[in-house]
Amino acid sequence: MSEKCDFGLIGLAVMGENLALNVESRGNRIAVYNRSTDKVDRLMEGRAKGKNFVGCHSIEELVGSLKKPRLVMTLVKAGEAVDDLIEQLLPHMEPGDVIIDGGNEHYTNTERRTKYVESKGLLYVGAGVSGGEEGALKGPSLMPGGSPAAWPLIKPIFQAISAKVGPNDDIPCCEWVGPRGAGHYVKMVHNGIEYGDMQLICEAYQILKEVGGLSNDELYDVFEDWNNGDLQSYLIEITRDIFSAKDDQPDGQGYLVDQILDVAGAKGTGKWMSQLALDLGVPSTLVTTAVYARGLSAVKEARQRASKVLQGPQTGDNPEFAAGVSKLAGDKKAFVEAVRKALYASKICSYAQGFVQLQAASEEHDWGLNYGDCALLWRGGCIIRAKFLDRIKEAFDEQPKLENLLLYPFFKNIIDESQAAWRAVIIAATQLGVPTPAFSAALGYYDSYRRERLPANLLQAQRDYFGAHTYKRVDREGTFHSEWLELRKQPSN
């Protein structure tokens, strides 16, 4: 082989194939390999034909085709398959070469693998990749972390293939995140925020449809309007499009969204974020609620049985109640604006929780994350890309130690302006029995965070009463335990 390749990629499912085409389109020569080598052949005879590709039928051939230091990226199923692939690569690679895992991997595996690969003299990167199939081809959000010495080696290619933002579309949505598993952790939080965003949008949809009585055509117009304002985002944009799609079956009638079974799938990253939040002791309630909402959607048959037995509110029994709801929902324009404000306020709480978890994880693992850069990484190419991420970057650039996004003036002002509508929408939905778990979790988080005193004093008293777990006092230093049986009022009987 006369000319060596700049980059190697293993795993030619849709994401891998599109990413390979992206790498080649930026002026790189790329070698590709897949365990099922027929995929290599199909790519070489199809989309890669005439392009600067080298198709390989073995790992040894792929590694041998690369310039030194060699850069090899894997896009295979997370877990054991990645460990197996590393073991297959190591005998053919040399000190200074780089192995990059671009899958959705649990950060603890990346922490372990970084140390292991470094012990062999090589460099390791765990890179979060977001943007789906289209992003992989045209420009994803990339979140690399791992061996710091690898960053100068992969930076030119990674920043070239990533999405671009800024006034001149020249700021890459790719920057070094931090050591070891930091990149995959940031990608996990991205996905967790995505869970929350999607659930909030779904609740807004159900409220507008069932309380406001909006048709799909009207919903399209609402989301079109929202996408031209403060809520502008990829998820709002595609939701708008969904409301316009007609049923594509030969005998289909009406809108496709209305024919889709209400059972949501999940791949696990939202659950990971929720579990790790519990480990850190941080209240990431939005992602947890969103995970549970998907779980409730999955018990479709149980919900069908319950719907025949369990009743919701009988609004006719409370005329004042019904009148209040009618007044709110009666003016469609005002009602839509109230739901927009509720969605925006809830979204801010969701992102605030995500960044609090990133801060706690960074401190726990000594990653030294730059939170403004994290927001910028998500500004383009990824699923949660949104207009207001610029404001999050601005917040952390101005206040690198900002405790919570809710305290930053821009976001505080939005909450102040949205609060009355936020509460009214939740009340109206509750009165009519329309579930708003994520809207309510967001408001509960806000109300708890803003309170100087919570009822945890009673909780600590309960713990000390039954388990001698001790408590602290507001009026003096130290740790205390009381004999509650002696202090209590004696029962009359």
C-alpha positions as CSV (number, residue, x, y, z in Angstrom):
1,M,0.0,0.0,0.0
2,S,1.7,3.2,-1.1
3,E,-0.2,5.8,0.9
4,K,-1.0,5.4,4.5
5,C,-4.3,6.5,6.0
6,D,-4.9,9.3,8.5
7,F,-7.6,7.6,10.5
8,G,-9.1,4.2,11.1
9,L,-12.6,3.3,12.0
10,I,-14.0,0.0,13.2
11,G,-17.8,-0.7,13.2
12,L,-19.8,0.1,10.1
13,A,-23.4,0.3,11.4
14,V,-25.2,3.5,10.3
15,M,-23.4,5.7,12.8
16,G,-20.0,4.3,11.9
17,E,-20.5,4.4,8.2
18,N,-21.8,8.0,8.3
19,L,-18.9,9.1,10.5
20,A,-16.4,7.5,8.2
21,L,-17.9,9.4,5.3
22,N,-17.7,12.6,7.3
23,V,-14.0,12.0,8.1
24,E,-13.1,11.4,4.5
25,S,-15.1,14.4,3.3
26,R,-12.7,16.7,5.3
27,G,-9.7,15.7,3.2
28,N,-8.6,12.6,5.2
29,R,-7.8,9.1,3.9
30,I,-9.6,6.6,6.1
31,A,-9.3,2.9,6.6
32,V,-12.4,1.0,7.7
33,Y,-13.1,-2.5,9.1
34,N,-16.2,-4.4,10.3
35,R,-16.3,-7.8,11.9
36,S,-18.8,-8.8,9.2
37,T,-16.6,-8.0,6.3
38,D,-19.5,-8.0,3.8
39,K,-20.4,-4.6,5.3
40,V,-16.9,-3.4,4.3
41,D,-17.4,-4.6,0.8
42,R,-20.8,-3.1,0.4
43,L,-19.5,0.3,1.6
44,M,-16.5,0.2,-0.7
45,E,-18.8,-0.7,-3.7
46,G,-21.5,1.8,-2.7
47,R,-21.2,5.1,-0.8
48,A,-17.4,5.0,-0.5
49,K,-16.8,4.2,-4.2
50,G,-14.3,6.6,-5.8
51,K,-13.6,8.2,-2.4
52,N,-10.4,8.1,-0.3
53,F,-11.3,4.9,1.5
54,V,-9.3,1.7,2.2
55,G,-11.5,-1.3,3.0
56,C,-9.9,-3.8,5.4
57,H,-10.8,-7.4,6.2
58,S,-8.8,-7.7,9.4
59,I,-7.8,-5.6,12.4
60,E,-4.1,-6.3,11.5
61,E,-4.7,-5.0,8.0
62,L,-6.5,-1.9,9.3
63,V,-3.7,-1.0,11.8
64,G,-1.0,-1.7,9.2
65,S,-2.7,0.8,6.8
66,L,-2.4,3.8,9.2
67,K,0.1,6.6,9.6
68,K,1.9,6.8,12.9
69,P,0.9,7.6,15.6
70,R,-2.1,5.6,14.6
71,L,-5.7,6.8,15.4
72,V,-8.3,4.1,15.6
73,M,-11.9,4.8,16.5
74,T,-14.4,2.1,17.4
75,L,-18.1,2.4,17.1
76,V,-19.4,-1.0,18.4
77,K,-21.8,-2.1,21.1
78,A,-20.8,-0.9,24.6
79,G,-19.5,-3.2,27.2
80,E,-17.7,-6.5,26.6
81,A,-17.4,-6.0,22.9
82,V,-15.2,-2.9,23.5
83,D,-12.9,-4.8,25.9
84,D,-12.6,-7.6,23.3
85,L,-11.7,-5.1,20.6
86,I,-9.0,-3.4,22.7
87,E,-7.4,-6.8,23.3
88,Q,-7.4,-7.5,19.5
89,L,-5.9,-4.1,18.7
90,L,-3.1,-4.0,21.3
91,P,-0.8,-6.6,19.7
92,H,-0.7,-4.6,16.5
93,M,-0.3,-1.1,17.9
94,E,2.7,0.7,19.3
95,P,3.3,3.2,22.2
96,G,1.9,6.6,21.3
97,D,-1.0,5.2,19.2
98,V,-4.5,6.1,20.1
99,I,-7.6,4.0,20.6
100,I,-10.9,6.0,20.6
101,D,-14.3,4.6,21.8
102,G,-17.1,6.5,20.2
103,G,-20.0,4.4,21.6
104,N,-22.4,5.2,24.4
105,E,-20.4,3.8,27.2
106,H,-20.7,3.9,31.0
107,Y,-18.0,6.3,32.2
108,T,-16.6,3.8,34.8
109,N,-15.6,1.5,31.9
110,T,-13.8,4.4,30.3
111,E,-12.1,5.2,33.5
112,R,-10.8,1.6,33.8
113,R,-9.9,1.3,30.1
114,T,-7.9,4.6,30.0
115,K,-5.7,3.3,32.9
116,Y,-5.3,-0.1,31.3
117,V,-4.5,1.1,27.8
118,E,-2.1,3.7,29.2
119,S,-0.3,0.9,31.1
120,K,0.4,-0.7,27.7
121,G,2.0,2.6,26.5
122,L,-0.9,3.6,24.3
123,L,-3.4,6.5,24.6
124,Y,-7.1,6.1,25.1
125,V,-10.1,8.4,24.4
126,G,-13.7,7.9,25.4
127,A,-15.6,10.3,23.1
128,G,-19.3,11.0,23.4
129,V,-20.9,11.4,20.0
130,S,-24.3,13.0,19.6
131,G,-26.4,14.0,16.7
132,G,-27.7,10.7,15.4
133,E,-27.2,9.5,11.9
134,E,-27.5,12.9,10.3
135,G,-25.1,14.5,12.8
136,A,-22.5,11.7,12.2
137,L,-22.6,12.5,8.5
138,K,-22.8,16.3,8.5
139,G,-21.3,17.3,11.9
140,P,-21.9,15.8,15.3
141,S,-21.3,17.2,18.8
142,L,-18.2,15.4,20.1
143,M,-17.2,15.2,23.8
144,P,-13.7,13.6,24.0
145,G,-12.0,12.7,27.3
146,G,-9.3,10.3,28.4
147,S,-5.5,10.5,28.0
148,P,-4.7,14.2,27.7
149,A,-1.7,13.5,25.4
150,A,-4.2,12.1,22.8
151,W,-6.0,15.5,22.3
152,P,-3.4,17.2,20.1
153,L,-3.3,14.1,17.9
154,I,-7.1,13.8,17.4
155,K,-8.0,17.5,17.6
156,P,-7.5,18.4,13.9
157,I,-9.8,15.6,12.7
158,F,-12.3,15.8,15.5
159,Q,-12.8,19.6,15.3
160,A,-13.0,19.4,11.5
161,I,-15.8,16.8,11.4
162,S,-17.8,18.3,14.3
163,A,-20.8,20.7,14.0
164,K,-19.9,24.4,13.9
165,V,-21.7,27.3,15.6
166,G,-21.1,31.0,16.0
167,P,-21.8,34.1,13.8
168,N,-19.5,32.7,11.1
169,D,-20.1,29.0,11.8
170,D,-16.5,28.6,12.7
171,I,-16.7,27.4,16.3
172,P,-16.4,23.6,16.5
173,C,-18.8,21.8,18.9
174,C,-15.8,19.7,20.0
175,E,-13.4,20.5,22.8
176,W,-11.4,18.4,25.2
177,V,-13.6,17.6,28.2
178,G,-11.3,16.1,30.8
179,P,-9.3,13.0,31.9
180,R,-10.4,9.4,31.8
181,G,-14.2,9.0,31.8
182,A,-15.1,12.7,31.7
183,G,-16.2,12.7,28.0
184,H,-18.5,9.8,28.4
185,Y,-20.0,11.2,31.6
186,V,-20.7,14.5,29.9
187,K,-22.4,12.6,27.0
188,M,-24.5,10.7,29.6
189,V,-25.7,14.0,31.2
190,H,-26.5,15.3,27.7
191,N,-28.7,12.2,27.2
192,G,-30.3,12.6,30.6
193,I,-31.2,16.2,29.8
194,E,-32.5,14.9,26.5
195,Y,-34.8,12.5,28.4
196,G,-36.1,15.5,30.5
197,D,-36.6,17.7,27.4
198,M,-38.5,15.1,25.5
199,Q,-40.8,14.3,28.5
200,L,-41.5,18.1,29.1
201,I,-42.4,18.5,25.4
202,C,-44.7,15.5,25.5
203,E,-46.5,16.9,28.6
204,A,-46.9,20.3,26.9
205,Y,-48.4,18.4,23.9
206,Q,-50.9,16.5,26.0
207,I,-51.9,19.7,27.9
208,L,-52.4,21.7,24.7
209,K,-54.3,18.8,23.1
210,E,-56.5,17.7,26.0
211,V,-56.9,20.9,28.0
212,G,-56.6,23.5,25.2
213,G,-58.3,21.4,22.6
214,L,-55.7,22.1,19.9
215,S,-55.7,20.1,16.6
216,N,-52.5,18.8,15.0
217,D,-52.6,21.7,12.5
218,E,-52.8,24.1,15.4
219,L,-50.0,22.3,17.3
220,Y,-47.8,22.6,14.2
221,D,-48.3,26.3,14.2
222,V,-47.6,26.6,17.9
223,F,-44.3,24.7,17.7
224,E,-43.4,26.6,14.6
225,D,-43.9,29.8,16.6
226,W,-42.0,28.4,19.6
227,N,-39.1,27.4,17.3
228,N,-38.7,31.0,16.2
229,G,-38.4,32.3,19.8
230,D,-36.7,31.5,23.0
231,L,-37.5,27.8,22.8
232,Q,-35.8,27.3,19.5
233,S,-34.2,23.9,19.5
234,Y,-33.8,20.7,17.5
235,L,-36.4,18.9,19.6
236,I,-39.0,21.7,19.2
237,E,-38.2,21.7,15.4
238,I,-38.7,18.0,14.9
239,T,-41.8,18.0,17.1
240,R,-43.3,20.7,14.8
241,D,-42.5,18.5,11.8
242,I,-44.1,15.4,13.4
243,F,-47.5,17.2,13.7
244,S,-47.6,17.7,10.0
245,A,-46.7,14.1,8.9
246,K,-49.7,12.2,7.4
247,D,-50.0,8.4,8.0
248,D,-47.7,6.7,5.5
249,Q,-49.5,3.3,5.4
250,P,-51.4,2.5,2.1
251,D,-54.7,2.5,3.9
252,G,-53.7,5.1,6.4
253,Q,-55.8,8.2,7.2
254,G,-55.1,11.2,9.3
255,Y,-51.8,12.0,11.1
256,L,-49.1,9.5,11.7
257,V,-48.5,10.6,15.3
258,D,-52.0,9.6,16.3
259,Q,-51.4,6.0,15.1
260,I,-48.3,5.4,17.1
261,L,-48.6,3.2,20.2
262,D,-47.9,5.2,23.4
263,V,-45.1,2.9,24.6
264,A,-41.7,4.6,24.9
265,G,-38.4,2.8,24.4
266,A,-35.1,3.6,26.3
267,K,-31.4,2.6,25.9
268,G,-30.2,3.2,29.4
269,T,-28.3,6.4,29.5
270,G,-31.1,8.3,31.3
271,K,-31.2,5.5,33.9
272,W,-27.4,5.8,34.4
273,M,-27.6,9.5,35.0
274,S,-30.4,9.0,37.6
275,Q,-28.5,6.2,39.4
276,L,-25.3,8.2,39.5
277,A,-27.2,11.3,40.8
278,L,-28.4,9.2,43.7
279,D,-24.8,8.0,44.3
280,L,-23.6,11.7,44.4
281,G,-26.6,12.8,46.5
282,V,-27.7,15.4,43.9
283,P,-31.4,15.9,43.1
284,S,-31.6,15.3,39.3
285,T,-35.3,14.9,39.6
286,L,-36.2,15.7,36.0
287,V,-34.3,12.8,34.4
288,T,-35.5,10.4,37.1
289,T,-39.1,11.4,36.5
290,A,-38.6,11.1,32.7
291,V,-37.2,7.6,33.1
292,Y,-40.1,6.6,35.3
293,A,-42.6,8.1,32.8
294,R,-41.1,5.9,30.1
295,G,-41.5,3.0,32.5
296,L,-45.2,3.8,33.1
297,S,-45.7,4.1,29.3
298,A,-44.3,0.6,28.9
299,V,-47.1,-1.1,31.1
300,K,-49.7,-0.4,28.4
301,E,-51.9,-3.4,29.1
302,A,-51.9,-2.6,32.8
303,R,-52.9,1.0,32.0
304,Q,-55.7,-0.3,29.7
305,R,-57.1,-2.4,32.5
306,A,-56.8,0.4,35.1
307,S,-58.5,2.9,32.8
308,K,-61.7,0.8,33.0
309,V,-61.6,0.9,36.8
310,L,-59.9,4.1,38.1
311,Q,-61.6,7.5,37.8
312,G,-60.2,10.9,37.4
313,P,-61.6,14.2,38.7
314,Q,-65.3,14.9,38.2
315,T,-65.1,18.5,37.3
316,G,-68.9,18.9,37.4
317,D,-68.8,18.4,41.1
318,N,-66.9,21.6,41.6
319,P,-68.3,24.4,39.4
320,E,-65.7,27.0,40.6
321,F,-62.9,24.6,39.8
322,A,-64.3,23.9,36.3
323,A,-64.8,27.6,35.7
324,G,-61.2,28.4,36.6
325,V,-60.0,25.8,34.1
326,S,-62.4,27.0,31.4
327,K,-61.2,30.6,31.9
328,L,-57.6,29.6,31.5
329,A,-58.1,27.3,28.5
330,G,-60.9,29.4,26.9
331,D,-58.5,31.9,25.4
332,K,-56.3,29.7,23.3
333,K,-53.7,32.3,22.6
334,A,-53.2,33.0,26.3
335,F,-53.3,29.4,27.2
336,V,-50.6,28.5,24.6
337,E,-48.4,31.3,26.0
338,A,-48.9,30.0,29.5
339,V,-47.8,26.5,28.4
340,R,-44.8,28.0,26.7
341,K,-43.8,29.7,29.9
342,A,-44.3,26.5,31.9
343,L,-42.2,24.6,29.4
344,Y,-39.4,27.2,29.4
345,A,-39.2,27.4,33.2
346,S,-39.2,23.6,33.5
347,K,-36.5,23.3,30.9
348,I,-34.3,25.7,32.8
349,C,-34.7,23.6,35.9
350,S,-33.8,20.5,34.0
351,Y,-30.5,22.0,32.7
352,A,-29.8,23.5,36.1
353,Q,-29.9,20.0,37.6
354,G,-27.7,18.6,34.8
355,F,-25.0,21.1,35.4
356,V,-25.2,20.6,39.2
357,Q,-24.6,16.9,38.6
358,L,-21.7,17.7,36.3
359,Q,-20.2,19.9,39.0
360,A,-20.6,17.2,41.7
361,A,-19.1,14.5,39.4
362,S,-16.2,16.7,38.4
363,E,-15.3,17.4,42.0
364,E,-15.7,13.7,42.9
365,H,-13.4,12.5,40.2
366,D,-11.1,15.5,39.9
367,W,-11.9,16.1,36.2
368,G,-11.7,19.9,36.2
369,L,-14.7,20.3,33.8
370,N,-15.2,23.6,32.0
371,Y,-19.0,24.0,32.2
372,G,-19.2,26.8,29.6
373,D,-17.4,24.6,27.1
374,C,-19.8,21.8,27.9
375,A,-22.7,24.0,27.0
376,L,-20.9,25.0,23.8
377,L,-20.4,21.4,22.9
378,W,-24.2,21.0,22.9
379,R,-24.9,24.2,20.9
380,G,-24.8,22.4,17.6
381,G,-24.9,18.9,16.1
382,C,-26.5,17.2,19.1
383,I,-30.1,16.3,20.0
384,I,-30.4,18.9,22.8
385,R,-29.0,21.7,20.7
386,A,-30.9,24.9,21.6
387,K,-30.7,28.6,21.4
388,F,-30.5,29.2,25.1
389,L,-27.3,27.1,25.5
390,D,-25.4,30.3,24.5
391,R,-26.8,31.8,27.7
392,I,-25.5,28.9,29.7
393,K,-22.0,29.3,28.3
394,E,-22.3,33.0,29.0
395,A,-23.3,32.3,32.6
396,F,-20.4,30.0,33.3
397,D,-17.9,32.3,31.4
398,E,-19.0,35.2,33.7
399,Q,-19.2,33.1,36.9
400,P,-17.1,29.9,36.6
401,K,-18.1,28.9,40.1
402,L,-21.8,29.5,39.6
403,E,-23.6,27.3,42.1
404,N,-26.8,26.8,40.1
405,L,-28.1,28.2,36.8
406,L,-31.3,29.4,38.6
407,L,-29.1,32.0,40.4
408,Y,-27.9,33.6,37.1
409,P,-29.9,36.8,36.4
410,F,-31.0,35.8,32.9
411,F,-32.5,32.6,34.1
412,K,-33.8,34.0,37.3
413,N,-35.7,36.7,35.4
414,I,-37.3,34.1,33.1
415,I,-38.5,32.1,36.1
416,D,-39.9,35.2,37.7
417,E,-41.8,36.1,34.5
418,S,-43.0,32.5,34.0
419,Q,-43.9,31.5,37.5
420,A,-47.6,32.5,37.6
421,A,-48.3,30.8,34.2
422,W,-46.2,27.7,35.2
423,R,-48.3,27.2,38.4
424,A,-51.6,27.9,36.6
425,V,-50.9,25.3,33.9
426,I,-50.0,22.6,36.4
427,I,-53.1,23.4,38.4
428,A,-55.3,23.3,35.4
429,A,-53.8,20.0,34.3
430,T,-54.1,18.5,37.8
431,Q,-57.8,19.6,38.0
432,L,-58.6,17.8,34.8
433,G,-56.5,14.7,35.7
434,V,-53.9,15.3,32.9
435,P,-50.5,14.0,34.2
436,T,-47.6,16.4,34.4
437,P,-44.9,14.5,36.2
438,A,-42.0,16.4,34.7
439,F,-43.6,19.9,34.9
440,S,-44.5,19.1,38.6
441,A,-41.0,17.8,39.4
442,A,-39.4,20.9,38.0
443,L,-41.7,23.2,40.0
444,G,-41.1,21.0,43.1
445,Y,-37.3,21.3,42.6
446,Y,-37.6,25.1,42.2
447,D,-39.8,25.5,45.3
448,S,-37.6,23.3,47.4
449,Y,-34.3,25.0,46.2
450,R,-35.7,28.5,46.9
451,R,-36.8,27.7,50.5
452,E,-34.4,28.5,53.3
453,R,-36.1,25.9,55.5
454,L,-37.5,22.5,54.5
455,P,-39.3,19.9,56.7
456,A,-36.2,17.8,56.9
457,N,-36.0,18.9,60.6
458,L,-39.0,16.6,61.2
459,L,-37.4,13.9,59.1
460,Q,-34.2,14.0,61.2
461,A,-36.3,13.9,64.4
462,Q,-38.0,10.7,63.0
463,R,-34.6,9.1,62.2
464,D,-33.3,9.9,65.6
465,Y,-36.5,8.6,67.3
466,F,-36.4,5.2,65.7
467,G,-32.7,4.7,65.0
468,A,-30.7,7.1,67.1
469,H,-29.2,8.6,63.9
470,T,-28.6,12.0,65.7
471,Y,-29.3,15.5,64.5
472,K,-27.8,19.0,64.5
473,R,-29.4,22.1,65.9
474,V,-30.0,25.6,64.6
475,D,-29.1,27.3,67.9
476,R,-25.8,25.6,68.8
477,E,-22.9,23.6,67.4
478,G,-22.5,19.8,67.8
479,T,-24.3,16.6,67.1
480,F,-27.2,15.6,69.4
481,H,-29.4,12.6,70.3
482,S,-32.5,12.7,72.3
483,E,-34.5,10.1,74.3
484,W,-37.8,10.8,72.5
485,L,-39.8,8.3,74.6
486,E,-38.9,10.2,77.7
487,L,-39.7,13.6,76.1
488,R,-42.9,12.7,74.4
489,K,-46.4,13.4,75.8
490,Q,-47.6,10.3,77.5
491,P,-50.5,8.6,75.8
492,S,-53.8,9.1,77.8
493,N,-54.5,5.3,77.8
